[in-house]
Amino acid sequence: MKDEDKTKEELIKELKTLRKERGKRVFKNFTERKQAEQAIQESENRFRELFNHMSSGVVVYEAKDNGKDFIIKDFNRAAEKIEKVKKEDIIGKSVLKVFPGVKDFGLFKVFQKVYKTGKPQHHPISLYKDQRIAGWRENYVCKLPSGEVAAIYDDITERKQVEKGLKDSEEHLKILFDYALDAYYISDLKGNFIDGNIAVERLIGYKKEELIGKNFLKLKLLSLTDIPKAAKLLAKNLRRLPTGPDEFLLNRKDNSKVIVEISTYPVKIKGRALALGMARNITERKKAEKTLVESEEKYRTVFENTGTATLIIEEDTIISMVNTQFEKLSGYSKDEIENKIKWADFVVPEDLERMKKYHIARRKAGENPLTEYEFHFVDRKGVIKNIFLKVGRIPGSKKSIASLIDITERKQAEENVKNAKDELEMIMDSVPAIIFYKDIKGRIIRANKTLANSLKIPVKDMVGKTTEELFPKEQAENMRKDDKEVMISGKPKRNIIQPYTTPDGIRLLISDKIPYRDRKGKVTGVIGLAKDITVQKKSEEELQQSYQKLKKTMDAAIDTISKIIEAKDPYTSGHQHRVCQLAVPLAQELGLTEDKIEGIRIASLIHDIGKIGLPTEILSKPTKLTDIEFSLIKGHSQIGYDILKSIDFSYPIARIVLQHHERISGSGYPNNLKDDEIMLEAKIIGVADVIEAMSSFRPYRPALGIDKALEEISQNKGILYDPEVVDACLRLSKEKGFKFK
């Protein structure tokens, strides 16, 4: 063994042995002296080599004053290096001067004890410090046979620094381990807990002391369904493989449940194979995910069931989401549209540039583009539809959400109503009687050409003018008085004879003034129907004739309306007149008053006025109508009512027209009225309408004949048709020989 590899104890023992050997040789006989001196010299040389080349520091001290001080006698190279001094600078000096901290260090007392007892002493690792040097030292002190005291020691400052660093690091890691937000634990590969941090205690409700050495199976931390999964993870750890993250449902000490995400890593601690686990409480996250899913499902349900075609548009104009209504509107499926088609692909070129500007402006600060407007939409088959669009930005994004309502049918209905109004205006201007409408302030709102021609003022110049601006004061006051009376009473005033001044002189006018009502029934003006009776006034006979002529003129207007309606439906030409032919005798057969009979006569002549608003191709369709087409046909009663309701005929014409397809069973339309809810006039026209329709030719069937029609009303007497009206109709046909002309 090399000297450098020997322990301090072995070196001290060897030193003692060498000293003993040297002493023995002194006492040998003289003849052996030379050999002894040579051996001692060799031993001395060996000791000196050992002394100088040891890795440990060695200092030899000589006691003074019986151990009150110790003088440095020898100092090896290792000691020079440790203490950063030269041997020649300290030999012969007191240890108290060279190492002034030796007493505080505690080594001086060890020197004294060893010197007095002769027994070796170990001075444990301690920090030596004086003004010149500081460091950690571990000393072994012994007494040499010469009486000198030897200190063999090592500088372990670096080792202490490393140990301190390791300790600090370990404490740092321990703090991180204990106070980590996630639960960290160490277990053996059988599932027994070794250690855990504070978060583990918070997570499962057990103190660390309750967990150490316990198996997770015995603690019943896992649900039965999770145990096989946990066993597989431990098996992977046995193969030195990490796992996770995996979800588990943990049973806490208080029997509450938490959802955790666990990852494990195989580790070795002091040669022992263990598993380091990290458990994260994801209960709130799972609740949030569930809430988010439910929220998404809720909004998806709302999105799908808005009742309108709805879509979400990305900034680049790609459509990212559509609902079922949009599929129906466009003719494309969601798979064909979403993230593939741009909204611009559905817009006609004439509207595209305008809508692109809105789209860009919607994403610029300070811009305020339209959010509601109409445009023309092209579906898969190339059909152009009128669409009302409402669009807005989704908060916090650059996406837009838009809802589309197909208003094609409404636009068509509006066009039909406009056409109907145009036709009515044409009729007004074609009638020789004077027709005008004044608002509640007496201003002319509408006047026909007859009035304009009589005053020799263009119609456009009359609109907005008051009676006072058009006629002399006295005439104007009388006209205004009549107007106010009609508007205040809400009742028509008829046969008003008044003079009025024209460029051709003073003329006499006979007029009827009727209150005009808005949709809410409020009187908002007066309608005047008048005729110049200047010539007729010369005699009562002429006046009576003029009045009758006026009546005929009004009838002609109604007849003209009837013919306009039938012009749209040539296959039912004359239908309304034939219905009138039967309805009037029916009313007479039932004993109705003359006023009611007159109302039935007028209503029957225009009962189908609502067909003005229906497409001609449906009215003249030669085949059976589809459900949708029939539903449109059924709307003509309501359209007719809307056209006529503002006109006061002195008879409830609009209501009769509205109800003429109602049936006493409630199966009619448009309002499913029953029995007493239906006007008798409407019941009469309803029966007359059925008889005429079944007796006449229709484009989708031949005429069924009067007998078949009578059979129909007889079989449904008291079911669909009023019994008294049916009986009266049967009497007219069978007993009085009624026939259509």
C-alpha positions, 0 to 999 in steps of 0.5 A: 500500500502506498503511503499516500493511501494510508489512513491517519490512524495507520500513519500515527501507529506507524510513527509510534512504531518507528520511534520505538524501533529507534529507541530499541536500537539505541540500547543494543550492544555497541557491535550493532550500533552501526547497523542501528544507526544506518537503520535509524537513518533509513527510517528517518529518511522514510519518515521524512518522505512520508511527512513531506508528501502526505496529503494531510497537514502535519504539525509537530509541537513542543510543549513549553511551561508544562503545556501552557504554550506549544512551539511549532517544531515541524510543518509539512508541505500539505500544512503549508498549502492549507494554512497559506504560510511558509515553514521557515516563517513559523518554525520556532514560533508559538502556536498562539501567535501563528494561529491566534484563533486556536483557543476559540477553535478548541484545539489548544485544549486538545493539545494540552489534554494529549500532552498530559495524558498521552492519549490520542484525541479526535477534534471534530470538524470545526470552523477555524477563523482568525484575521488571516485565514478561515476554514473547516478543519478535522484534527487528529492529535497524538503524543510522540515518544519524544514527548512532542505533540503531533496534529494531523489534519485535513482542510475540508472547507470545500467539502463543507461548502459542497455539503452546504450547497447540497443542503441548501439545494435540498431545502430549496427543493423541499420547499418547492416540493411542499408548496407546489400548487399541484399535489406531488407524491412518492410511492413504491411500485406496489402503490404504498405512499412514501412521501407527499407535499402539502397539496396532497393533503389539501387534495384528498383531505388526509394528513401526510402522517395518515398516508405514509406507508398506506396503500391507495387500495386500502385507503379506497382513494380510487373508484372500483372502475379506476383500479385496473387503470392504476394497476396498468400505470404501476406496471409501466413504472416497473418497466421504467416508463412514465405515464399520463396524464390520466384522469381519475375520480378520487374519493376524499377523506370526507367522502366528497369526490374530486377529478384529478389528472395524474402523471407518474415518473419512475425514479431512484432514491438511494438505490430504491426504485420508486414512482414520483406522481403529480396529481392536478385537481381538474374538477373545476376545469371539468365543470367549466368544460361541461358548462361550456359544452352545455352552453355551446349546445344551448347556443347551437340549439338557439342557432338551429331554431331561430326560425330564420336562415342564420350564418356566421361569416369570417373576416375573409367572407368564408361562411364558417357555420350555417343552420338548417334553415339556411340549407333550405334557403340555399339548397346546399348542405352544411358540408358543402357550405361551411368553410368552403363557400363565401357569402358573396357567392349567393349575391347577385352582381348588382348587389355585391359591390354594395354589400362588400363595402358594408362588410369592410366598413363593419370592421373599421373603427368609426364606420357605421354601415347598415345592419338591416337591408334587402338584397337579391339571393341566388340559390343552388338552382339559380332562383333569385329570392328577395331577402331581408338581411340583419347582420352584426359583428360578434363581440370580441371577434372579427366574425359576423352573424347574419339572419336572412328572411325570405321575403319573396312572397311578401314582395310579390304580395306588395307588388300585387297590392300595388297593382291592385291600387293602380287598377283602382286608381285607373278605375277612379279616373275612368269613372265620370263621377267626382271622387276625392279624399280629404284628410282630417284637416280638410286637405285634398289627398287624392282626387280623380280626373273628373274633379280636376277637369271640372275645376280645370286644375291638374290633379297634382296641383290640387293635392295638399290644398284645402277646400277654402283654397279651391272654392269661394268662402260660403261654399267652402264653409258648407263643404267643411261643415258636411266634412266635419259632421261625417268625420265626427259622427263616423257615419256617411252623409248622402245626397248632399246638394251643393253649388260649387264654382268652376271656371265655367260658372256655378254648378250644382253637385250631389254628393255622398260623403263617407268617413275614411278609417285607418286600420285601427278603425279611427276616422282619418278623413272623408271620401266624397263621391259626387256628380254634377247635377246642374242640368238635372236640377231643372226639374225633379224628374231630371234630378231623379234621373241624375241620381239614378244615373249616379247609382248606375255609375257606382254600380258600373264602378263595382262592375268594373272592379268585378270584371278586372278581377275576372280578367285575371282569371278568364276561366271563371269569367262571369262567376261573380255575376252568377253568384249575385244572380243566386245570392240576391234571390236567396236573400229575398227568399229568406225575407231580408231587408232591402238594405241587406239585400243591396249589401249582398248584391254588392258583396257578391259582385266583388267577393273575389276582389282579393284574387287581384293579389294572386299569381295568374298562373295559379288562378288558371292552373289546369291541374289540381292545386298543390297544398302551398298553392291552395294556401295562397288561394285561401289568402284571397279573402283576407286580401279582399278584406284589406282592400275594402275595409277602409271604404264605407259602403253603408254595408259591411261589404269587407266583412262579408267578403272576408267570411264568404269561405267560412263554414259553420263547422269551423273548417272554413277560412281564413279564421275558422269561424263557426255558426253564429260567428259568421254573418248571414250575408256571408253564409248566403254568398258562401252557398251561392258560391258553391252552387255556381262553382260546381255548376261551372267549368273549371280549368282542372275539371269539367262542370259538375252540374246543378244537381251535383251542386244541390247534392253537395249542400244537401249532404252538408246541411247543418255541417258546412252550410246554414240549414235555412240557407240550404232549404231556401236554395233547394226551394228556389231550384226545385220549386221555383225553377231557378236557373243561372242566366 
